[in-house]
Amino acid sequence: MTDTSHLWLFFVLVFGVVLLPGLDMAYVMASALVGGRRAGIAATAGIVAGGVVHVTMGALGIMAVLRLFPAAFNAVLLAGAFYIAWIGISLLRSRAMFGELPAQRLRTQAATFRQGMLTSLLNPKAYLFMLAIFPQFLKPQYGLPWLQAVVLWLIIAITQTVVYGGMALAGDRVRGALATRPATGAVLAKLVGAILLATAFYTAFEGWRMR
């Protein structure tokens, strides 16, 4: 990559998008609150890994399919919203306290990582970013296309790691503070479920309306 003057602007845009509340952020916080620091970090790693797929798709031009066929975008939008809603409902229905995981959810760090990656792949905010912003920073005058894609992904990955990793640590501290208060922890677990459910509905409504 011979020209790097545009990278600071890309970082500012990525940082702003990552800070916006959405499915990824909600999943990381829920994972940390329910499973602790390791679960939160595993969720963050899964979301970063999902970003590899997003960048690959953007670099290969597959995002054009979503641009040409809005129904395909809406299908991804609803799939992501339903997935997060399902996690939220499982928390609302569960009688488990913090540190006790429902039978069908986040039983291992590997499962948390996979679910984090799936959450990332079904996150409509990521696709909107790849459609509207990413192509503007992949240009011949900036150097080799594959090298540009790698550098841009590194910026995305580092930003997500810092922001979501920080949220995972914060969620773990909240969880630790509630460890001696099982009743309060159970109530907060249901509150997290309600937040995930609300996030899913809001994402579906706002994303569909934008189309």
VEXLOFI-781735 format. One record per atom (N, C-alpha, C): residue number from 0; atom name; x, y, z. Coordinates in Angstrom, 2 decimals. Example, Ala and Ser with C-alpha at 12.3 -4.5 7.8 and 13.67 -1.06 7.14 Angstrom:
2
NODE    k   a       xx       yy       zz
NODE    0   N    13.19    -5.69     7.80
NODE    0  CA    12.30    -4.50     7.80
NODE    0   C    13.20    -3.30     7.80
NODE    1   N    12.85    -2.25     7.08
NODE    1  CA    13.67    -1.06     7.14
NODE    1   C    12.90     0.03     7.87
***
This chain:
211
NODE    k   a       xx       yy       zz
NODE    0   N     0.86    -1.19     0.00
NODE    0  CA     0.00     0.00     0.00
NODE    0   C     0.89     1.23     0.00
NODE    1   N     0.83     2.03    -1.07
NODE    1  CA     1.72     3.16    -1.22
NODE    1   C     1.15     4.45    -0.65
NODE    2   N    -0.15     4.56    -0.54
NODE    2  CA    -0.79     5.78    -0.03
NODE    2   C    -1.58     5.42     1.22
NODE    3   N    -1.24     6.04     2.34
NODE    3  CA    -1.92     5.73     3.60
NODE    3   C    -2.62     6.95     4.21
NODE    4   N    -2.68     8.05     3.47
NODE    4  CA    -3.23     9.29     4.03
NODE    4   C    -4.72     9.18     4.33
NODE    5   N    -5.40     8.22     3.69
NODE    5  CA    -6.85     8.09     3.87
NODE    5   C    -7.21     7.21     5.06
NODE    6   N    -6.22     6.53     5.65
NODE    6  CA    -6.53     5.54     6.68
NODE    6   C    -7.06     6.16     7.97
NODE    7   N    -6.62     7.38     8.28
NODE    7  CA    -7.11     8.01     9.50
NODE    7   C    -8.61     8.25     9.42
NODE    8   N    -9.10     8.63     8.22
NODE    8  CA   -10.53     8.85     8.04
NODE    8   C   -11.29     7.54     8.16
NODE    9   N   -10.72     6.47     7.61
NODE    9  CA   -11.36     5.16     7.72
NODE    9   C   -11.46     4.75     9.18
NODE   10   N   -10.41     5.00     9.95
NODE   10  CA   -10.43     4.66    11.37
NODE   10   C   -11.53     5.43    12.11
NODE   11   N   -11.65     6.72    11.83
NODE   11  CA   -12.68     7.54    12.48
NODE   11   C   -14.07     6.99    12.17
NODE   12   N   -14.30     6.62    10.92
NODE   12  CA   -15.59     6.06    10.52
NODE   12   C   -15.85     4.73    11.22
NODE   13   N   -14.84     3.87    11.24
NODE   13  CA   -14.99     2.56    11.88
NODE   13   C   -15.25     2.73    13.38
NODE   14   N   -14.51     3.61    14.02
NODE   14  CA   -14.68     3.82    15.45
NODE   14   C   -16.10     4.29    15.77
NODE   15   N   -16.61     5.21    14.95
NODE   15  CA   -17.97     5.69    15.15
NODE   15   C   -19.00     4.60    14.98
NODE   16   N   -18.81     3.75    13.98
NODE   16  CA   -19.77     2.67    13.73
NODE   16   C   -19.72     1.63    14.85
NODE   17   N   -18.52     1.27    15.29
NODE   17  CA   -18.38     0.27    16.35
NODE   17   C   -19.00     0.75    17.66
NODE   18   N   -18.91     2.05    17.93
NODE   18  CA   -19.46     2.60    19.16
NODE   18   C   -20.99     2.63    19.17
NODE   19   N   -21.60     2.60    17.98
NODE   19  CA   -23.06     2.62    17.93
NODE   19   C   -23.62     1.33    18.51
NODE   20   N   -24.61     1.43    19.40
NODE   20  CA   -25.22     0.21    19.96
NODE   20   C   -25.81    -0.65    18.85
NODE   21   N   -25.63    -1.94    18.94
NODE   21  CA   -26.14    -2.86    17.92
NODE   21   C   -26.07    -4.29    18.40
NODE   22   N   -26.24    -5.22    17.47
NODE   22  CA   -26.28    -6.63    17.81
NODE   22   C   -24.95    -7.12    18.39
NODE   23   N   -23.83    -6.72    17.78
NODE   23  CA   -22.52    -7.17    18.26
NODE   23   C   -22.28    -6.71    19.69
NODE   24   N   -22.51    -5.44    19.93
NODE   24  CA   -22.28    -4.89    21.27
NODE   24   C   -23.18    -5.56    22.30
NODE   25   N   -24.44    -5.77    21.94
NODE   25  CA   -25.38    -6.40    22.86
NODE   25   C   -24.95    -7.83    23.18
NODE   26   N   -24.47    -8.55    22.18
NODE   26  CA   -24.06    -9.93    22.40
NODE   26   C   -22.83   -10.02    23.30
NODE   27   N   -21.86    -9.14    23.07
NODE   27  CA   -20.66    -9.15    23.90
NODE   27   C   -21.01    -8.86    25.36
NODE   28   N   -21.82    -7.84    25.58
NODE   28  CA   -22.18    -7.49    26.95
NODE   28   C   -22.97    -8.62    27.62
NODE   29   N   -23.90    -9.21    26.89
NODE   29  CA   -24.68   -10.32    27.45
NODE   29   C   -23.77   -11.49    27.79
NODE   30   N   -22.82   -11.79    26.93
NODE   30  CA   -21.91   -12.91    27.17
NODE   30   C   -21.07   -12.67    28.42
NODE   31   N   -20.57   -11.43    28.58
NODE   31  CA   -19.75   -11.11    29.74
NODE   31   C   -20.56   -11.14    31.03
NODE   32   N   -21.78   -10.62    30.98
NODE   32  CA   -22.61   -10.59    32.17
NODE   32   C   -23.02   -11.99    32.61
NODE   33   N   -23.24   -12.86    31.64
NODE   33  CA   -23.70   -14.21    31.97
NODE   33   C   -22.53   -15.17    32.20
NODE   34   N   -21.51   -15.10    31.35
NODE   34  CA   -20.42   -16.08    31.41
NODE   34   C   -19.11   -15.56    31.94
NODE   35   N   -19.01   -14.26    32.20
NODE   35  CA   -17.78   -13.71    32.75
NODE   35   C   -16.82   -13.19    31.68
NODE   36   N   -15.63   -12.82    32.14
NODE   36  CA   -14.65   -12.19    31.25
NODE   36   C   -14.26   -13.07    30.08
NODE   37   N   -14.02   -14.36    30.32
NODE   37  CA   -13.60   -15.24    29.23
NODE   37   C   -14.68   -15.37    28.17
NODE   38   N   -15.93   -15.44    28.61
NODE   38  CA   -17.03   -15.52    27.64
NODE   38   C   -17.12   -14.24    26.83
NODE   39   N   -16.95   -13.09    27.51
NODE   39  CA   -17.00   -11.82    26.80
NODE   39   C   -15.89   -11.68    25.78
NODE   40   N   -14.68   -12.13    26.15
NODE   40  CA   -13.55   -12.07    25.22
NODE   40   C   -13.74   -13.05    24.07
NODE   41   N   -14.30   -14.24    24.37
NODE   41  CA   -14.57   -15.20    23.30
NODE   41   C   -15.59   -14.65    22.33
NODE   42   N   -16.61   -13.96    22.85
NODE   42  CA   -17.62   -13.33    21.98
NODE   42   C   -16.98   -12.26    21.11
NODE   43   N   -16.09   -11.46    21.70
NODE   43  CA   -15.38   -10.43    20.94
NODE   43   C   -14.54   -11.05    19.84
NODE   44   N   -13.83   -12.13    20.16
NODE   44  CA   -13.00   -12.81    19.16
NODE   44   C   -13.85   -13.34    18.01
NODE   45   N   -15.03   -13.87    18.33
NODE   45  CA   -15.92   -14.37    17.29
NODE   45   C   -16.39   -13.26    16.36
NODE   46   N   -16.69   -12.12    16.94
NODE   46  CA   -17.15   -10.98    16.12
NODE   46   C   -16.02   -10.47    15.24
NODE   47   N   -14.80   -10.42    15.77
NODE   47  CA   -13.64   -10.01    14.96
NODE   47   C   -13.43   -11.00    13.81
NODE   48   N   -13.59   -12.29    14.11
NODE   48  CA   -13.43   -13.30    13.05
NODE   48   C   -14.50   -13.14    11.98
NODE   49   N   -15.70   -12.80    12.39
NODE   49  CA   -16.75   -12.55    11.41
NODE   49   C   -16.41   -11.39    10.49
NODE   50   N   -15.64   -10.44    11.04
NODE   50  CA   -15.22    -9.30    10.22
NODE   50   C   -14.32    -9.71     9.06
NODE   51   N   -13.59   -10.81     9.22
NODE   51  CA   -12.76   -11.32     8.12
NODE   51   C   -13.65   -11.66     6.92
NODE   52   N   -14.77   -12.28     7.21
NODE   52  CA   -15.71   -12.65     6.13
NODE   52   C   -16.30   -11.40     5.49
NODE   53   N   -16.66   -10.42     6.31
NODE   53  CA   -17.21    -9.18     5.77
NODE   53   C   -16.22    -8.51     4.82
NODE   54   N   -14.98    -8.40     5.26
NODE   54  CA   -13.97    -7.74     4.43
NODE   54   C   -13.71    -8.53     3.16
NODE   55   N   -13.67    -9.85     3.27
NODE   55  CA   -13.46   -10.69     2.08
NODE   55   C   -14.59   -10.49     1.08
NODE   56   N   -15.81   -10.48     1.58
NODE   56  CA   -16.96   -10.27     0.70
NODE   56   C   -16.90    -8.90     0.05
NODE   57   N   -16.53    -7.89     0.85
NODE   57  CA   -16.44    -6.54     0.29
NODE   57   C   -15.37    -6.44    -0.77
NODE   58   N   -14.22    -7.06    -0.51
NODE   58  CA   -13.11    -7.00    -1.46
NODE   58   C   -13.44    -7.75    -2.75
NODE   59   N   -14.20    -8.81    -2.66
NODE   59  CA   -14.55    -9.60    -3.84
NODE   59   C   -15.76    -9.05    -4.59
NODE   60   N   -16.42    -8.06    -4.00
NODE   60  CA   -17.57    -7.47    -4.68
NODE   60   C   -18.87    -8.21    -4.49
NODE   61   N   -18.90    -9.17    -3.55
NODE   61  CA   -20.14    -9.92    -3.34
NODE   61   C   -21.24    -9.03    -2.77
NODE   62   N   -20.85    -7.94    -2.11
NODE   62  CA   -21.83    -7.03    -1.54
NODE   62   C   -22.75    -6.44    -2.61
NODE   63   N   -22.29    -6.47    -3.86
NODE   63  CA   -23.13    -5.95    -4.94
NODE   63   C   -24.43    -6.74    -5.05
NODE   64   N   -24.39    -8.00    -4.68
NODE   64  CA   -25.61    -8.82    -4.72
NODE   64   C   -26.66    -8.27    -3.76
NODE   65   N   -26.21    -7.88    -2.57
NODE   65  CA   -27.14    -7.32    -1.61
NODE   65   C   -27.66    -5.96    -2.06
NODE   66   N   -26.83    -5.23    -2.79
NODE   66  CA   -27.26    -3.94    -3.29
NODE   66   C   -28.31    -4.11    -4.40
NODE   67   N   -28.11    -5.10    -5.26
NODE   67  CA   -29.02    -5.33    -6.38
NODE   67   C   -30.31    -6.01    -5.95
NODE   68   N   -30.24    -6.79    -4.87
NODE   68  CA   -31.42    -7.53    -4.42
NODE   68   C   -31.70    -7.18    -2.96
NODE   69   N   -32.48    -6.11    -2.73
NODE   69  CA   -32.78    -5.68    -1.37
NODE   69   C   -33.41    -6.78    -0.52
NODE   70   N   -34.15    -7.69    -1.15
NODE   70  CA   -34.78    -8.77    -0.40
NODE   70   C   -33.73    -9.63     0.29
NODE   71   N   -32.56    -9.79    -0.34
NODE   71  CA   -31.49   -10.57     0.26
NODE   71   C   -30.98    -9.88     1.52
NODE   72   N   -30.86    -8.55     1.46
NODE   72  CA   -30.43    -7.80     2.63
NODE   72   C   -31.44    -7.93     3.76
NODE   73   N   -32.71    -7.81     3.41
NODE   73  CA   -33.76    -7.91     4.43
NODE   73   C   -33.77    -9.30     5.07
NODE   74   N   -33.45   -10.31     4.29
NODE   74  CA   -33.41   -11.67     4.84
NODE   74   C   -32.30   -11.78     5.89
NODE   75   N   -31.12   -11.20     5.59
NODE   75  CA   -30.01   -11.20     6.54
NODE   75   C   -30.39   -10.38     7.77
NODE   76   N   -31.03    -9.24     7.52
NODE   76  CA   -31.46    -8.37     8.61
NODE   76   C   -32.36    -9.12     9.59
NODE   77   N   -33.38    -9.78     9.08
NODE   77  CA   -34.31   -10.50     9.94
NODE   77   C   -33.67   -11.69    10.62
NODE   78   N   -32.77   -12.38     9.90
NODE   78  CA   -32.09   -13.53    10.50
NODE   78   C   -31.26   -13.09    11.71
NODE   79   N   -30.53   -11.99    11.58
NODE   79  CA   -29.73   -11.50    12.69
NODE   79   C   -30.59   -11.05    13.86
NODE   80   N   -31.69   -10.34    13.54
NODE   80  CA   -32.59    -9.87    14.60
NODE   80   C   -33.23   -11.04    15.33
NODE   81   N   -33.68   -12.05    14.59
NODE   81  CA   -34.31   -13.22    15.22
NODE   81   C   -33.31   -13.99    16.08
NODE   82   N   -32.06   -14.05    15.61
NODE   82  CA   -31.04   -14.79    16.35
NODE   82   C   -30.78   -14.15    17.71
NODE   83   N   -30.60   -12.82    17.72
NODE   83  CA   -30.38   -12.12    18.98
NODE   83   C   -31.63   -12.19    19.85
NODE   84   N   -32.81   -12.11    19.22
NODE   84  CA   -34.06   -12.23    19.97
NODE   84   C   -34.16   -13.59    20.64
NODE   85   N   -33.71   -14.63    19.95
NODE   85  CA   -33.75   -15.99    20.52
NODE   85   C   -32.88   -16.08    21.76
NODE   86   N   -31.68   -15.47    21.71
NODE   86  CA   -30.81   -15.47    22.87
NODE   86   C   -31.47   -14.70    24.02
NODE   87   N   -32.08   -13.56    23.68
NODE   87  CA   -32.76   -12.78    24.70
NODE   87   C   -33.90   -13.54    25.35
NODE   88   N   -34.69   -14.23    24.55
NODE   88  CA   -35.82   -15.01    25.08
NODE   88   C   -35.31   -16.15    25.96
NODE   89   N   -34.20   -16.77    25.57
NODE   89  CA   -33.65   -17.86    26.37
NODE   89   C   -33.23   -17.35    27.75
NODE   90   N   -32.74   -16.10    27.82
NODE   90  CA   -32.38   -15.51    29.10
NODE   90   C   -33.63   -15.19    29.92
NODE   91   N   -34.66   -14.69    29.26
NODE   91  CA   -35.89   -14.34    29.96
NODE   91   C   -36.57   -15.58    30.53
NODE   92   N   -36.48   -16.69    29.81
NODE   92  CA   -37.16   -17.91    30.25
NODE   92   C   -36.33   -18.73    31.22
NODE   93   N   -35.04   -18.47    31.25
NODE   93  CA   -34.15   -19.26    32.10
NODE   93   C   -34.32   -18.90    33.57
NODE   94   N   -34.18   -19.90    34.42
NODE   94  CA   -34.20   -19.69    35.87
NODE   94   C   -32.79   -19.62    36.44
NODE   95   N   -31.81   -19.66    35.53
NODE   95  CA   -30.41   -19.69    35.99
NODE   95   C   -29.97   -18.34    36.51
NODE   96   N   -29.07   -18.37    37.48
NODE   96  CA   -28.44   -17.17    37.99
NODE   96   C   -27.23   -16.87    37.10
NODE   97   N   -26.57   -15.76    37.36
NODE   97  CA   -25.33   -15.49    36.64
NODE   97   C   -24.32   -16.56    37.00
NODE   98   N   -23.60   -17.03    35.99
NODE   98  CA   -22.64   -18.08    36.17
NODE   98   C   -23.23   -19.46    35.94
NODE   99   N   -24.59   -19.55    35.83
NODE   99  CA   -25.24   -20.81    35.52
NODE   99   C   -25.92   -20.61    34.17
NODE  100   N   -25.45   -21.33    33.16
NODE  100  CA   -25.90   -21.08    31.80
NODE  100   C   -27.06   -21.97    31.42
NODE  101   N   -28.04   -21.45    30.68
NODE  101  CA   -29.12   -22.28    30.17
NODE  101   C   -28.57   -23.41    29.31
NODE  102   N   -29.31   -24.50    29.24
NODE  102  CA   -28.81   -25.72    28.59
NODE  102   C   -28.48   -25.52    27.12
NODE  103   N   -29.18   -24.61    26.45
NODE  103  CA   -29.00   -24.46    25.01
NODE  103   C   -28.17   -23.23    24.65
NODE  104   N   -27.34   -22.71    25.58
NODE  104  CA   -26.69   -21.44    25.31
NODE  104   C   -25.30   -21.37    25.92
NODE  105   N   -24.32   -20.90    25.17
NODE  105  CA   -23.01   -20.50    25.65
NODE  105   C   -22.40   -21.44    26.70
NODE  106   N   -22.39   -22.74    26.41
NODE  106  CA   -21.88   -23.68    27.40
NODE  106   C   -20.37   -23.73    27.42
NODE  107   N   -19.72   -23.36    26.34
NODE  107  CA   -18.26   -23.37    26.28
NODE  107   C   -17.77   -22.11    25.59
NODE  108   N   -16.50   -21.81    25.78
NODE  108  CA   -15.94   -20.65    25.10
NODE  108   C   -15.96   -20.82    23.59
NODE  109   N   -15.77   -22.07    23.13
NODE  109  CA   -15.83   -22.33    21.69
NODE  109   C   -17.22   -22.02    21.15
NODE  110   N   -18.24   -22.41    21.91
NODE  110  CA   -19.61   -22.13    21.47
NODE  110   C   -19.87   -20.63    21.47
NODE  111   N   -19.34   -19.93    22.47
NODE  111  CA   -19.49   -18.48    22.53
NODE  111   C   -18.81   -17.83    21.33
NODE  112   N   -17.63   -18.33    20.98
NODE  112  CA   -16.90   -17.80    19.82
NODE  112   C   -17.72   -18.01    18.54
NODE  113   N   -18.26   -19.21    18.37
NODE  113  CA   -19.04   -19.50    17.16
NODE  113   C   -20.29   -18.63    17.09
NODE  114   N   -20.95   -18.46    18.22
NODE  114  CA   -22.15   -17.65    18.23
NODE  114   C   -21.82   -16.18    18.00
NODE  115   N   -20.64   -15.74    18.51
NODE  115  CA   -20.21   -14.38    18.24
NODE  115   C   -19.94   -14.16    16.76
NODE  116   N   -19.32   -15.14    16.13
NODE  116  CA   -19.06   -15.03    14.70
NODE  116   C   -20.36   -15.02    13.91
NODE  117   N   -21.32   -15.86    14.31
NODE  117  CA   -22.61   -15.88    13.63
NODE  117   C   -23.34   -14.56    13.82
NODE  118   N   -23.25   -14.01    15.03
NODE  118  CA   -23.88   -12.71    15.29
NODE  118   C   -23.29   -11.65    14.37
NODE  119   N   -21.98   -11.67    14.21
NODE  119  CA   -21.31   -10.73    13.32
NODE  119   C   -21.76   -10.90    11.88
NODE  120   N   -21.86   -12.15    11.44
NODE  120  CA   -22.24   -12.42    10.05
NODE  120   C   -23.69   -12.05     9.77
NODE  121   N   -24.52   -12.02    10.81
NODE  121  CA   -25.92   -11.68    10.63
NODE  121   C   -26.23   -10.25    11.07
NODE  122   N   -25.19    -9.46    11.28
NODE  122  CA   -25.38    -8.08    11.73
NODE  122   C   -25.58    -7.15    10.53
NODE  123   N   -26.77    -6.58    10.38
NODE  123  CA   -27.03    -5.72     9.21
NODE  123   C   -26.18    -4.45     9.20
NODE  124   N   -25.77    -3.98    10.39
NODE  124  CA   -24.94    -2.77    10.45
NODE  124   C   -23.63    -2.98     9.71
NODE  125   N   -23.09    -4.18     9.81
NODE  125  CA   -21.83    -4.48     9.13
NODE  125   C   -22.01    -4.44     7.62
NODE  126   N   -23.13    -4.97     7.15
NODE  126  CA   -23.37    -4.98     5.71
NODE  126   C   -23.61    -3.58     5.17
NODE  127   N   -24.30    -2.75     5.95
NODE  127  CA   -24.49    -1.37     5.53
NODE  127   C   -23.15    -0.65     5.41
NODE  128   N   -22.27    -0.92     6.38
NODE  128  CA   -20.94    -0.31     6.34
NODE  128   C   -20.17    -0.77     5.11
NODE  129   N   -20.21    -2.07     4.84
NODE  129  CA   -19.48    -2.60     3.70
NODE  129   C   -20.05    -2.10     2.38
NODE  130   N   -21.34    -1.85     2.34
NODE  130  CA   -21.97    -1.36     1.12
NODE  130   C   -21.67     0.11     0.88
NODE  131   N   -21.76     0.90     1.94
NODE  131  CA   -21.70     2.35     1.78
NODE  131   C   -20.29     2.94     1.90
NODE  132   N   -19.45     2.35     2.73
NODE  132  CA   -18.17     2.98     3.06
NODE  132   C   -16.96     2.21     2.55
NODE  133   N   -16.93     0.92     2.78
NODE  133  CA   -15.73     0.13     2.47
NODE  133   C   -15.24     0.29     1.03
NODE  134   N   -16.13     0.23     0.01
NODE  134  CA   -15.65     0.35    -1.38
NODE  134   C   -14.93     1.66    -1.67
NODE  135   N   -15.24     2.71    -0.93
NODE  135  CA   -14.62     4.01    -1.18
NODE  135   C   -13.13     4.03    -0.81
NODE  136   N   -12.70     3.05    -0.03
NODE  136  CA   -11.31     3.00     0.41
NODE  136   C   -10.51     1.90    -0.29
NODE  137   N   -11.12     1.25    -1.27
NODE  137  CA   -10.42     0.25    -2.08
NODE  137   C   -10.28     0.80    -3.50
NODE  138   N    -9.16     1.44    -3.76
NODE  138  CA    -8.96     2.08    -5.05
NODE  138   C    -7.56     1.74    -5.59
NODE  139   N    -7.44     1.64    -6.92
NODE  139  CA    -6.16     1.25    -7.53
NODE  139   C    -5.00     2.15    -7.12
NODE  140   N    -5.26     3.44    -6.98
NODE  140  CA    -4.17     4.36    -6.65
NODE  140   C    -3.62     4.17    -5.24
NODE  141   N    -4.32     3.40    -4.42
NODE  141  CA    -3.85     3.16    -3.06
NODE  141   C    -2.90     1.96    -2.96
NODE  142   N    -2.74     1.21    -4.06
NODE  142  CA    -1.83     0.08    -4.03
NODE  142   C    -2.52    -1.24    -4.33
NODE  143   N    -1.90    -2.34    -3.94
NODE  143  CA    -2.45    -3.67    -4.20
NODE  143   C    -3.79    -3.85    -3.48
NODE  144   N    -4.83    -4.29    -4.20
NODE  144  CA    -6.15    -4.45    -3.58
NODE  144   C    -6.16    -5.38    -2.37
NODE  145   N    -5.45    -6.52    -2.48
NODE  145  CA    -5.49    -7.46    -1.37
NODE  145   C    -4.80    -6.89    -0.13
NODE  146   N    -3.73    -6.10    -0.35
NODE  146  CA    -3.03    -5.49     0.77
NODE  146   C    -3.90    -4.40     1.41
NODE  147   N    -4.61    -3.66     0.57
NODE  147  CA    -5.54    -2.66     1.10
NODE  147   C    -6.59    -3.31     1.99
NODE  148   N    -7.16    -4.44     1.51
NODE  148  CA    -8.19    -5.14     2.27
NODE  148   C    -7.66    -5.61     3.62
NODE  149   N    -6.43    -6.13     3.64
NODE  149  CA    -5.83    -6.61     4.88
NODE  149   C    -5.64    -5.46     5.87
NODE  150   N    -5.14    -4.33     5.40
NODE  150  CA    -4.90    -3.18     6.27
NODE  150   C    -6.22    -2.65     6.83
NODE  151   N    -7.22    -2.55     5.97
NODE  151  CA    -8.53    -2.06     6.43
NODE  151   C    -9.13    -3.02     7.45
NODE  152   N    -8.97    -4.32     7.21
NODE  152  CA    -9.49    -5.28     8.19
NODE  152   C    -8.77    -5.16     9.52
NODE  153   N    -7.46    -4.94     9.50
NODE  153  CA    -6.70    -4.77    10.74
NODE  153   C    -7.22    -3.58    11.54
NODE  154   N    -7.55    -2.50    10.85
NODE  154  CA    -8.11    -1.33    11.53
NODE  154   C    -9.45    -1.69    12.18
NODE  155   N   -10.28    -2.40    11.44
NODE  155  CA   -11.59    -2.82    11.97
NODE  155   C   -11.40    -3.75    13.16
NODE  156   N   -10.51    -4.73    13.01
NODE  156  CA   -10.31    -5.74    14.06
NODE  156   C    -9.76    -5.12    15.33
NODE  157   N    -8.77    -4.23    15.21
NODE  157  CA    -8.19    -3.60    16.39
NODE  157   C    -9.23    -2.72    17.09
NODE  158   N   -10.00    -1.99    16.32
NODE  158  CA   -11.04    -1.13    16.91
NODE  158   C   -12.08    -1.96    17.64
NODE  159   N   -12.55    -3.04    17.02
NODE  159  CA   -13.53    -3.91    17.67
NODE  159   C   -12.96    -4.54    18.94
NODE  160   N   -11.70    -4.96    18.88
NODE  160  CA   -11.07    -5.60    20.03
NODE  160   C   -11.00    -4.65    21.22
NODE  161   N   -10.62    -3.41    20.95
NODE  161  CA   -10.49    -2.43    22.04
NODE  161   C   -11.86    -2.08    22.62
NODE  162   N   -12.82    -1.78    21.75
NODE  162  CA   -14.14    -1.33    22.22
NODE  162   C   -14.92    -2.48    22.87
NODE  163   N   -15.06    -3.59    22.12
NODE  163  CA   -15.84    -4.71    22.66
NODE  163   C   -15.10    -5.42    23.80
NODE  164   N   -13.77    -5.48    23.70
NODE  164  CA   -13.01    -6.07    24.79
NODE  164   C   -13.17    -5.27    26.08
NODE  165   N   -13.19    -3.95    25.96
NODE  165  CA   -13.43    -3.11    27.12
NODE  165   C   -14.81    -3.34    27.71
NODE  166   N   -15.80    -3.54    26.84
NODE  166  CA   -17.15    -3.82    27.32
NODE  166   C   -17.21    -5.17    28.02
NODE  167   N   -16.47    -6.13    27.50
NODE  167  CA   -16.44    -7.46    28.12
NODE  167   C   -15.86    -7.38    29.53
NODE  168   N   -14.81    -6.61    29.70
NODE  168  CA   -14.21    -6.45    31.03
NODE  168   C   -15.16    -5.72    31.98
NODE  169   N   -15.86    -4.71    31.45
NODE  169  CA   -16.82    -3.98    32.28
NODE  169   C   -17.97    -4.89    32.69
NODE  170   N   -18.45    -5.70    31.75
NODE  170  CA   -19.53    -6.63    32.06
NODE  170   C   -19.11    -7.65    33.10
NODE  171   N   -17.86    -8.09    33.03
NODE  171  CA   -17.36    -9.06    34.00
NODE  171   C   -17.30    -8.45    35.40
NODE  172   N   -16.96    -7.16    35.50
NODE  172  CA   -16.90    -6.51    36.80
NODE  172   C   -18.30    -6.38    37.40
NODE  173   N   -19.27    -6.07    36.54
NODE  173  CA   -20.65    -6.00    37.03
NODE  173   C   -21.10    -7.36    37.52
NODE  174   N   -20.76    -8.38    36.76
NODE  174  CA   -21.11    -9.76    37.14
NODE  174   C   -20.48   -10.13    38.48
NODE  175   N   -19.19    -9.75    38.66
NODE  175  CA   -18.51   -10.05    39.91
NODE  175   C   -19.15    -9.36    41.10
NODE  176   N   -19.61    -8.12    40.88
NODE  176  CA   -20.24    -7.38    41.97
NODE  176   C   -21.56    -8.03    42.40
NODE  177   N   -22.18    -8.76    41.46
NODE  177  CA   -23.47    -9.39    41.76
NODE  177   C   -23.33   -10.84    42.20
NODE  178   N   -22.09   -11.32    42.26
NODE  178  CA   -21.88   -12.74    42.57
NODE  178   C   -22.42   -13.13    43.94
NODE  179   N   -22.38   -12.19    44.86
NODE  179  CA   -22.86   -12.49    46.22
NODE  179   C   -24.33   -12.15    46.39
NODE  180   N   -24.98   -11.74    45.30
NODE  180  CA   -26.40   -11.39    45.37
NODE  180   C   -27.16   -12.17    44.30
NODE  181   N   -27.41   -13.43    44.52
NODE  181  CA   -28.04   -14.28    43.52
NODE  181   C   -29.38   -13.74    43.01
NODE  182   N   -30.21   -13.23    43.91
NODE  182  CA   -31.52   -12.74    43.50
NODE  182   C   -31.38   -11.56    42.54
NODE  183   N   -30.46   -10.63    42.89
NODE  183  CA   -30.22    -9.48    42.01
NODE  183   C   -29.65    -9.93    40.68
NODE  184   N   -28.74   -10.92    40.74
NODE  184  CA   -28.16   -11.43    39.50
NODE  184   C   -29.20   -12.04    38.58
NODE  185   N   -30.17   -12.74    39.15
NODE  185  CA   -31.22   -13.36    38.34
NODE  185   C   -32.07   -12.29    37.67
NODE  186   N   -32.37   -11.23    38.42
NODE  186  CA   -33.16   -10.13    37.85
NODE  186   C   -32.39    -9.46    36.71
NODE  187   N   -31.08    -9.24    36.93
NODE  187  CA   -30.28    -8.59    35.89
NODE  187   C   -30.16    -9.48    34.66
NODE  188   N   -30.09   -10.79    34.86
NODE  188  CA   -30.04   -11.70    33.71
NODE  188   C   -31.27   -11.53    32.84
NODE  189   N   -32.42   -11.39    33.46
NODE  189  CA   -33.66   -11.19    32.71
NODE  189   C   -33.68    -9.81    32.06
NODE  190   N   -33.07    -8.83    32.75
NODE  190  CA   -32.98    -7.50    32.16
NODE  190   C   -32.12    -7.52    30.91
NODE  191   N   -31.00    -8.26    30.96
NODE  191  CA   -30.14    -8.40    29.79
NODE  191   C   -30.92    -9.05    28.64
NODE  192   N   -31.72   -10.07    28.98
NODE  192  CA   -32.55   -10.71    27.96
NODE  192   C   -33.52    -9.75    27.34
NODE  193   N   -34.13    -8.89    28.15
NODE  193  CA   -35.07    -7.90    27.63
NODE  193   C   -34.36    -6.89    26.73
NODE  194   N   -33.13    -6.50    27.10
NODE  194  CA   -32.36    -5.56    26.28
NODE  194   C   -32.02    -6.18    24.93
NODE  195   N   -31.61    -7.46    24.95
NODE  195  CA   -31.33    -8.14    23.68
NODE  195   C   -32.56    -8.21    22.81
NODE  196   N   -33.70    -8.51    23.41
NODE  196  CA   -34.94    -8.60    22.66
NODE  196   C   -35.30    -7.24    22.06
NODE  197   N   -35.17    -6.17    22.85
NODE  197  CA   -35.47    -4.83    22.36
NODE  197   C   -34.50    -4.43    21.25
NODE  198   N   -33.21    -4.79    21.42
NODE  198  CA   -32.22    -4.48    20.38
NODE  198   C   -32.56    -5.17    19.07
NODE  199   N   -33.01    -6.42    19.15
NODE  199  CA   -33.38    -7.17    17.95
NODE  199   C   -34.54    -6.51    17.22
NODE  200   N   -35.57    -6.13    17.96
NODE  200  CA   -36.73    -5.50    17.34
NODE  200   C   -36.37    -4.14    16.74
NODE  201   N   -35.56    -3.37    17.46
NODE  201  CA   -35.16    -2.06    16.96
NODE  201   C   -34.32    -2.20    15.69
NODE  202   N   -33.39    -3.15    15.70
NODE  202  CA   -32.55    -3.38    14.53
NODE  202   C   -33.39    -3.76    13.31
NODE  203   N   -34.34    -4.66    13.51
NODE  203  CA   -35.19    -5.09    12.40
NODE  203   C   -36.02    -3.93    11.87
NODE  204   N   -36.60    -3.15    12.78
NODE  204  CA   -37.45    -2.03    12.37
NODE  204   C   -36.67    -0.96    11.62
NODE  205   N   -35.54    -0.53    12.21
NODE  205  CA   -34.76     0.53    11.59
NODE  205   C   -34.11     0.05    10.29
NODE  206   N   -33.59    -1.16    10.27
NODE  206  CA   -32.95    -1.67     9.06
NODE  206   C   -33.93    -1.84     7.92
NODE  207   N   -35.12    -2.36     8.21
NODE  207  CA   -36.12    -2.55     7.16
NODE  207   C   -36.61    -1.23     6.62
NODE  208   N   -36.77    -0.27     7.50
NODE  208  CA   -37.25     1.04     7.06
NODE  208   C   -36.24     1.73     6.16
NODE  209   N   -34.93     1.51     6.42
NODE  209  CA   -33.89     2.13     5.60
NODE  209   C   -33.90     1.58     4.18
NODE  210   N   -34.44     0.39     3.99
NODE  210  CA   -34.51    -0.16     2.65
NODE  210   C   -35.67     0.40     1.88
***
